[in-house]
Amino acid sequence: MSEKIAFLGLGNLGAPIAESLIGSGFDVTVWNRTFSKAQPLAELGAKIVENAIDAITPGALVFSVLADDAVLKEVFTPELVKKIGKNGVHISMSTISPDTSRQLSKIHDEYGAIYVAAPIFARPEAVRAGIGNICFSGNADAKERIKPVLQTFVKGIFDFGDDPGAANVIKLAGNFMIAASLEMMSEAFTMAEKNGISRQRIYEMLTQTLFAAPIFQNYGRIVAQHGYDTVAFGLPLGLKDVNLTLQTASKVNVPMPMADLVRNRLISAIGKGRSHLDWSALALGASDDAGL
């Protein structure tokens, strides 16, 4: 592949995306704050650097999958953005505030670089299977350039126009809907359990009939089995996303009572010492309330 890629951030989601890009034949240089997490990528053929700016090739592509708004702003300093340079494209895959995306886009414009928001809907196993989906927004020419690269590791790509914050609005909406679905399933499964019906049986029936969709089938299995120990996306990150959703809604005067409920479930779970669990563990709140 002709594109050179800098990949910044090798967490639970970033690592499999980087692996996929390497496997597709791209020239990939990786950086991660915890250097040891990058070592497995070196064995696959990636170059590892100790400083984020050293991963950048002027005019090339830069992928970032970083934890939150603050880390993204910290890493993408004016010096680093300047090195991305003319015709260089930063593909930001983090779940962040739409306003942060718009601010970063302006900073990139100042140095001739291009910023594209491209958050992904996928857990790590979905990335490895190539069945995730991306929504992106930003510069039209840059989106056309990066589309063939994105298509190497996702199933669907959905364009939401020129506003660099638009894709982040979609990502927050989607993550909120997942969280609301977790709450819905947890309440339903708990009600069945207290009536003497196994969580597994109600899960199997409903996700093969009325709710035969990936979110219900995949997350429903976790909720039915209380399988929260395998962490693809931690509770604190889930709380971060729901907080961002509520902030984004508040700015345009949209009440979201279900989001408030889910936020309280996440806060309660973290308050009970469950921060080490997957964000789907918010579903334990219904069991707690029912005395199970």
Secondary structure, DSSP 8 states (H G I E B T S, - for coil): ---EEEEE--STTHHHHHHHHHHTT-EEEEE-SSGGGGHHHHHHT-EE-SSGGGG--TTSEEEE--SSHHHHHHHS-HHHHHHH-TT-EEEE-S---HHHHHHHHHHHHHTT-EEEE--EE--HHHHHHT-EEEEEEE-HHHHHHHHHHHTTTEEEEEE--S-TTHHHHHHHHHHHHHHHHHHHHHHHHHHHHHTT--HHHHHHHHHHTTT-SHHHHHHHHHHHHT--SS-SSBHHHHHHHHHHHHHHHHHTT---HHHHHHHHHHHHHHHTT-TTSBGGGGGHHHHHHTT-
